[in-house]
């Protein structure tokens, strides 16, 4: 089994899900978050998710949870998967420090939705061992892992991370390191156009989402999906697309920005396009 120990940085909705699937595969997980109480909240979300999956025949939470150890800082491991907020300077600082703390053989991966892997690799002394490992939300359920090679990523790093994704029960798909990769280059303009349809009064949120679900056979409408992803994350990704590709069509809809300013971040804050009870 490759990558016996994995440091997951960021215990939010993605980091928690990543820690869960890696621990369920039998590996040791070290889980770190900078915000007080975040790891505890992450662990309790993991326990809830494992309990639900166990009822459907998944792994026993009592076997999986002890494999996840909270840590106060970055620590040595065979692999780091970074899943902190979508902010290039925060991520770069983590990659800079991880390069100093993790052993020379370790791979440094990012779950970023849009930030160039090449720029994260450039702050380390091991750019050939830096890669994008982009999971999808909810991580324990969705099968896709977008594997993104930076300019210097080696064939060996790509092979071992692809093998890890398969070992986790996922299906990897390789993308080149251009803004938004494949998934968000397609998804974000779709969500943005739905926000414009709402802003311009074309339809109510429920009607927009019903049209996408029943008309395009999408499991969720774009506004409900944006609430699941987090509207702050959507705006951050659109800004990377806008800056990186230089095309005004990627600029975030003013309504999305306004909701983020108001703290309406989607499910994680209890309100976005829709309201959610805790
Ligand atoms: P989130 O807001 O739920 O969690 C982010 C976590 O990062 C928070 O717990 C925060 O305390 C922590 N954090 C911030 N700065 C930190 C630091 N310096 N050190 C350690 N921890 C720090 O966000 P999320 O939805 O889990 O997204 C995380 C990453 O995953 C982002 O890069 C996002 O683009 C990507 N992503 C998100 C989705 C999605 O659907 N939400 C899907 C795929 C990828």
Boltz pocket constraint, residues with backbone or C-beta under 6 A from the ligand:
constraints:
  - pocket:
      binder: B
      contacts: [[A, 9], [A, 10], [A, 11], [A, 12], [A, 13], [A, 14], [A, 15], [A, 32], [A, 33], [A, 34], [A, 35], [A, 38], [A, 82], [A, 83], [A, 84], [A, 85], [A, 86], [A, 87], [A, 90], [A, 94], [A, 111], [A, 112], [A, 113], [A, 114], [A, 134], [A, 135], [A, 136], [A, 137], [A, 228], [A, 229], [A, 230], [A, 233], [A, 268]]
      max_distance: 6.0
